[in-house]
Amino acid sequence: MGPVEGNPHVYDNVFKTMTIRVPKWNIPMVSEFFGTHYSMEDEVEYLYNIETSVFNSFRIKDRLPDSKFKVGDRRYHLECESNPNGDIAIRLFEYDWMDAVNFVEREEAGSYVVRVQNSALLYLRSNENTPEQFTYKLVLPGGEEAVYQVPIIKNPDYSLKEIFEKQLYMMLPYYILKYEPKTGTAEDSIENEKEKAEAEDRMKELLGGDLEAIEKELNRRVKEHMIREYDKVLLLQLMWDVSSQAFVKSTTMKGRVDEFMGGQVLEYAWETEYRRQLKKAEDEGKSVGSIEGANRKIIFQICRKLAKNKSAGIIAEELEEDDIEYIQHICEVAAKYAPDYDADRIYEELYPESETE
């Protein structure tokens, strides 16, 4: 599966993909944000996006959080933001209070506890006006004040060495953003020789330096059993997805990155599992069509639920499907065919080799 071109939501999709497919990568992010000391072996419980009667009262009713999960008895919410000048501060506040309403605890008659989740923000881009944290002052009835803060980290502030040392794998796909065009002008149309030279230098630094360093370090970590082969493949694929948007204005840079990344074995686990099922069916003399029928059926069911604006988490729960990653991937592909959700076209994109095998 190649990268999606010109998709403004690709950065959010990449973040959500990581938090669902490799939940433990949230742990070092939480440590970096909050100074916690969880182990990578601690269980991360993914939290579905619960919609209540309160949901439609918020402006965020058409959006879902990037990452909601629980470690121990603490709830966490991580967001990424590519626009350093956006209005995400208010959106974060709405997410926090929608979540708080969902988890109100009754202590005794007439007494309730409202616990605000631990939220944090990763800025993918930043400038001199990007804050270090968001501070919310709540003025309560009677004039008392309560203050809580949302910590912020900025992706551009982290070197490749620091990302790997701290195991901040969820920041790695966005590292490539430091090489995106510095202006709104497409690099391919630059006529100034100095700017052309600077663009070429950026290309050489990325292709001959950082991308090779990233691949080498990921291979080392696979060899030393620090990460899985699947983790490496996923990170490379997601870097490719980010580059498709970052370099959308530069066909030269994008082409060179595609050439490098395309040399990797970029195959999601669901594709490997699908081929495994096909081979097993053939070995056992079963009809491949039965598998195809089952896959088409679940795609059709998912499309019907997406048309009702249901999230991947809720769909997985309603279909009693344990493989949330598989459901999430189908939803991501299906989103490109909204609002009609052509199930046949979605199936063809998900299983492109099914017609030839």
N, C-alpha and C positions, 0 to 999 in steps of 0.2 A: 504494500500500500504506500503510494507516494504522498508527498506533502500536499496540503490543500492550499491553493493559491488565492490570494486576495481575501482571506477570511479574517475579518476584524476580531472575531471571537476566539481565534486560535490560542491566544495566550491563556485565557481562562480555561479553555478545553484541555490544554496541556497540564495545567495545574490540577484540574479535577481528575484527569487520567492518572496522574501520579498518586494522588491521595487515595484513590480507589484501588489501583492495581498493586501498589506497594505501600500499604498504610504505615509501616514502621518508619518510612522516611519522614513522617511528620514529627517523630520524636526528637531528632537533632534540631529541627526547626523550632520546636517548642523550647528546647534548651537554650537556643540562641536568643529567642525572644524574651523568655521569662526566667532564665537562669536555673531551670530545673535540672534534676539529675536522674532522669529515667534511664533505664537500660534499653538497648535495642531489642532485648528479649521481652520487654513488657508488652502486654496485650494492648493493641489499639482497636477500640470498638468504633466502627464507622456508624455515624448517626444519620438516619434518614431525615430528609427535610419534611417535617411534620406540618401539615396545613390545618389550621383551625379557623374558627369563625373570625379570629382576630386578623388572620392573614390578609384579607382583602381591604383592611383598614390602612395598610401601609403602602407607600409608594413603590416598595420593592416587590409587590405582588406578582410582577412578571419576571422576577429574577430569583435565582437560587444561590445560596452560599457556595463558595468555592470548595471549602473543606470544613466539615463538622465531624468531630470525633470525641471520644472519651478515653482518657487514660486514668485508671484507678477510679476515683470518685469525682474527678474534675472534667468539666466539659470545655472543649477548645474549639475555636473558630478562627481559621486562617483565610485571609483574602490576599490576592495579588492584584496590582493595579498598574497599568502601563502608562496612564496619563498622570504626570506629576502635578497637574493643575486641575484635576477632576474634583467632583463633589462627593467623593467616597466617604468622607467623614460622617455625613448625615446618614448615608446608607448603612454604614457600620453600626451606628447607633440604633437604627431601625432593626437590623438583624439581631442585635443584642436584646432588645426589648421584646421582640416577637418570640425569641427563644426563652426569655425569662418568663413570659406568660405561660408558655407550654409546660414549664417545670415548677410552677408555684406549689409550695408545700404548705399544708395546713398543720399547724402545731397543736392547736386546740380551738375550741369554739371562738370565733371572732379574731383569731390570731393566725397570720400567714407569713411565710418567709419567701421573699423574692430574691433569687440568686442570679446574678448576672454572669454569663459565661466569660471565659478568658479569650478575648479577641486580640488579634495582631494583624499587621499589614506588611506585606512585602511590596515595595515599590520597584517595579522593573526598570523604570527610568526615573531620574531625579534631576533637580536643578537647585539653585541657591535658595529657592523659596520652599523646598520640600521640608516639612517639619520632622523633628526627631520623634515625636509622639503626638497623639491626639488626647486632649484632656477634656472631660465632660464634667461640668459642675451641675449637679441636680439641686434645685432649690425646692425643698419640701414644704408642705403646708406647715405654717407656724414659723417659717423663716430659716429653719435648719438647712444646712448644706451638706451634701455628700459628693465626693469627687472620686472618679475612677478614670484610669488611663488605658489607652490602647498603644502598645509599643510598636515602633516602626523600624524596619531595617531596609536598606537600599541596596539593591543588587549591584549597581555599579561600584559600590565601595569595597567589594570583595574580590580578591585576587583568585586565580585558579588554584593556587596552592592552598589558600585558606578554605576555599569551598571543599576541597578534598580532605584536608586535615580535620575539618569539623563534620565531615560526612553530610554536608548540606546539598544532597543530591537534587533536591527539588529546585535549587537555584541554578543548577548546571545548564539546563536547556536554554535559559535566558542569558547566559554569559555571552552568547553570540550577538546580543543586541548592542554591545559596545562597538561593533563594527558596522552597524547600519549607517546609511547616508546621514551626514551631519546636517544637511539642509533639506528643504522640500523639493530640491531639484533632483531629477533622476540622474544618477551618476553617468549613465550612458550618453547623456546630452551635454555633459560638461565640456566646454570649449577652452576654458582657462587652463593653460599648461601646468601651472602650479597645482591647481586643484586636481587635475588629472593624475599628476604624480603622487599626490597625497592619497587619492583613492586607490591607486595601484599599490602603494605601500601598505595600506590597510588590508588589501586582498592578500598580499604576500605574508603579512604578519599572521593573518587568520589561517590561511591554507597551509603555509609552510611552518607555522609555529604552534598556535594554540590547538587547532583541530587535531594535529598529529599528537600533541602532548596529551590531549584528552583521551584519544583512542588508546595510546600507550598505557596511560594510567588505569583506564578501565580494564584493559587486558590483564594488567598486573594484578589488579584486585580480584578479577575472576580466577586467575591462576592460584592466588593465595587464599581463595575461598572467603574473601571479604564481601563480595557480592556474587550474585548468580549470573550466568550467561544471559538469562532473560533480562536481568536488570540492565546490563550493558546495552543489549539490543534496544530495549525500551528507551533508554536515555538518548541513544543515537537517533532513533526515529523521532523523538520529540524535539531534539535539536534541529532536525531537518524540517519539522513542521514549523518551528519558530522562524527559521531562516526564510521559509517561503513567504512569510509576511514581512519580515524585517527588510528583505531585499527585493520586495515586489517592484520597486522603482528602478532596480538595477539588474537588467537581464544578464549582464556580464558576470557580476558577482554571484547572482543566483545560480547561473549555469555552472560556474566553477565549484560552488558549494554542492550543488546537486551531483556533479561528477564525482566529487570526493565521497559524499555520503552515500551515493548510489552504489559505491563499491563495497559497502558493508552488507551483511546479511540482515536485512530489515524485515523481520517477519514477526507479527504479534503472536502471542501464545494461543489465541483462539484459532488462528489459521493452522498452527501446528496440530492442535487438537482435532480440528476438522479433518485434516488429512489422515490423522491416526485412526479416526472413526471410519473413514472411507476404506482404508486398508484392512481394518479389522472386519468390516462388513464383507469385503471381497474374500478375505481368507475364510470366513465362516459360511460363504456361499449365500449371504443375504443380499437382498436387493438394495442397491445404492439409492434407488428411488424412495425407499422407506425413510432413509435419513434425510433426503432432500425434502420429502413431504413434511417431516417433523420440523425441519428448519424453516420452511415456508410458512408453516402454521404459526410458529412462535413469532416470526417477523410480522405476520398479519395481526396477531394479537397485540403486539407491541405498538404497531401503527395506530390501531384503534384507540389505545390508551393515550398515546402521544397527542392524538387529535383532541383529547379531553384535557390537555395541558398537565398530564401527570408526569412526575419526575421518574428518573430511572430507578431510584431506590424504592419508590412506591410501586412501580410496575413489577420489580423483582419480587417484592413482598406479595403482591396480589397473584402473581403467577406461581408463587411458591418455588421460585428459582434460586438456588443457593449460589450459583455462579454470577454474582453481581457484575463482575468485570465484563462478562459476555453480554449481558443486558445493556450495560453502559455503552459498549462499543456499537451495538446495533442502533441505540438511540442517537449516537453521534453521527453515524452514517445516515440514518433516517432524517435527521434535522436538515440535511441538504435538499430533501425532497418535500419539505413542508410548503404549504399546508395540506397538499393532496396526499402525500405519503404513498407513492406508487410502490407497493410491496414487491412487484416483479423487478423493478429497477434496483431497489434496495438489495434484493437477493442477488442479482447479477453483480453488484459491486462488492458485496460481502464474499461471494463465492465465485470469483471470475473463472476458475478452472473447472467448475462443475460440468460445463457443457462439453469439455474435451476429454474428461476422464471416463 
